[in-house]
Amino acid sequence: MRDPSARGPDQRGLGALFGDSVRHAAELVGGEFELLRRETDGNIRTILRLVATFGTAVLLVLAALMLFVVFLVKGIGALLGSEIAGAVIVGGPFAGIALALMVFGMRRMARDNLAPRRFERQVVRDARMATRPRG
C-alpha cells in the first residue's frame, strides 16, 4: 500500500506550478518597472541635455544678435532718416523667426513625444501573452 504521508506528483506539481507562476509574475512586473524606469531616465537625461545645449546656444546667439540688430537699426535708420522705421523693418523678421522657433520647440517638447512608448508596447504584448488561450 501507499504511504498516506507521501505526496504524489499531482499534489506536489500543483503547488510547484502555483509557486512558479507567482514567481514569474513577480519577475515580469519587476521587469516592466525596470523598463519604465530606464526609459523615463533616458527621456529626462535627453531633455536636460537639450535644455542645456539650447540655453547655451540662446545666450550666445542673443549676444551676437543684439549687436547685429543695433547695427542694422542704425544703418537702416541712417538710410531712411528715421530710426523708428529702421527698428520696425529690422524687428519684424526677427519676431517671425522667434515665433517659428517657439512653435517648433513646443512641438518637440509635447507630452506625446515624452511618453514611454516601449513600456506601453511591452505591457500590451505581455497582457496578450498572458490572456491567450493555451492549446
C-alpha positions as CSV (number, residue, x, y, z in Angstrom):
1,M,0.0,0.0,0.0
2,R,0.9,3.6,-0.3
3,D,2.2,5.7,2.5
4,P,-0.5,8.4,3.2
5,S,2.1,11.0,4.2
6,A,4.0,10.7,0.9
7,R,2.9,13.3,-1.6
8,G,2.1,12.3,-5.1
9,P,3.4,14.1,-8.2
10,D,0.0,15.7,-8.8
11,Q,-0.2,17.3,-5.4
12,R,3.4,18.5,-5.4
13,G,3.1,19.6,-9.0
14,L,0.2,21.9,-8.4
15,G,2.0,23.6,-5.5
16,A,5.1,23.9,-7.6
17,L,3.2,25.3,-10.6
18,F,1.4,27.9,-8.4
19,G,4.8,28.9,-6.8
20,D,6.4,29.2,-10.3
21,S,3.5,31.3,-11.6
22,V,3.7,33.7,-8.7
23,R,7.5,33.9,-9.1
24,H,7.3,34.5,-12.8
25,A,4.5,37.1,-12.4
26,A,6.7,39.0,-9.8
27,E,9.7,38.8,-12.2
28,L,7.5,40.1,-15.1
29,V,6.2,43.0,-13.1
30,G,9.7,43.8,-11.8
31,G,11.0,43.8,-15.4
32,E,8.2,46.1,-16.6
33,F,9.0,48.6,-13.9
34,E,12.7,48.4,-14.7
35,L,11.9,49.1,-18.4
36,L,9.8,52.1,-17.4
37,R,12.5,53.4,-15.1
38,R,15.2,53.1,-17.8
39,E,13.0,54.7,-20.4
40,T,12.0,57.6,-18.2
41,D,15.6,58.2,-17.1
42,G,16.7,58.3,-20.7
43,N,13.9,60.8,-21.5
44,I,14.9,63.0,-18.6
45,R,18.6,63.0,-19.5
46,T,17.8,63.8,-23.1
47,I,15.6,66.7,-22.1
48,L,18.2,68.1,-19.7
49,R,20.9,67.8,-22.4
50,L,18.6,69.5,-24.9
51,V,17.8,72.3,-22.5
52,A,21.4,72.9,-21.5
53,T,22.5,73.0,-25.2
54,F,19.6,75.1,-26.2
55,G,20.2,77.5,-23.3
56,T,23.9,78.0,-24.1
57,A,23.2,78.5,-27.8
58,V,20.4,81.0,-27.0
59,L,22.7,83.1,-24.8
60,L,25.5,83.2,-27.4
61,V,23.1,83.9,-30.3
62,L,21.3,86.7,-28.3
63,A,24.5,88.5,-27.6
64,A,25.5,88.4,-31.2
65,L,22.1,89.3,-32.5
66,M,21.8,92.3,-30.2
67,L,24.9,93.8,-31.6
68,F,23.8,93.0,-35.2
69,V,20.3,94.4,-34.6
70,V,21.7,97.6,-33.2
71,F,23.9,97.9,-36.3
72,L,21.0,97.2,-38.7
73,V,18.7,99.6,-37.0
74,K,21.3,102.4,-37.0
75,G,22.3,101.6,-40.6
76,I,18.7,101.5,-42.0
77,G,17.8,104.5,-39.8
78,A,20.6,106.5,-41.4
79,L,19.5,105.5,-44.9
80,L,15.8,106.3,-44.3
81,G,16.3,109.2,-42.0
82,S,14.3,107.6,-39.2
83,E,15.4,105.1,-36.6
84,I,11.8,104.1,-35.9
85,A,11.3,102.9,-39.4
86,G,14.6,101.0,-39.2
87,A,13.6,99.4,-36.0
88,V,10.3,98.2,-37.5
89,I,11.9,96.9,-40.6
90,V,14.6,95.0,-38.6
91,G,12.3,93.8,-35.8
92,G,9.6,92.3,-38.0
93,P,11.6,89.3,-39.4
94,F,13.2,88.7,-36.0
95,A,9.7,88.4,-34.4
96,G,8.6,86.0,-37.1
97,I,11.7,83.8,-36.7
98,A,11.3,83.8,-32.9
99,L,7.7,82.7,-33.3
100,A,8.6,79.9,-35.6
101,L,11.3,78.6,-33.3
102,M,9.0,78.8,-30.3
103,V,6.3,76.7,-32.2
104,F,9.0,74.2,-33.2
105,G,10.3,73.9,-29.6
106,M,6.8,73.5,-28.2
107,R,6.0,70.7,-30.6
108,R,9.3,69.0,-29.9
109,M,8.7,69.0,-26.1
110,A,5.0,68.0,-26.4
111,R,3.8,65.4,-23.9
112,D,3.2,62.8,-26.7
113,N,6.9,62.9,-27.6
114,L,7.9,62.1,-24.0
115,A,5.5,59.2,-23.3
116,P,7.3,55.9,-22.6
117,R,6.2,54.0,-25.8
118,R,8.4,50.9,-25.3
119,F,6.9,50.3,-21.8
120,E,3.3,50.6,-23.2
121,R,4.1,48.2,-26.1
122,Q,5.7,45.7,-23.7
123,V,2.7,45.8,-21.3
124,V,0.3,45.2,-24.2
125,R,2.4,42.3,-25.5
126,D,2.7,40.7,-22.1
127,A,-1.1,41.1,-21.5
128,R,-1.8,39.5,-24.8
129,M,0.6,36.6,-24.0
130,A,-0.9,36.1,-20.5
131,T,-4.5,36.1,-21.8
132,R,-4.1,34.0,-25.0
133,P,-5.7,30.5,-24.8
134,R,-3.3,27.7,-24.2
135,G,-3.6,24.9,-26.7
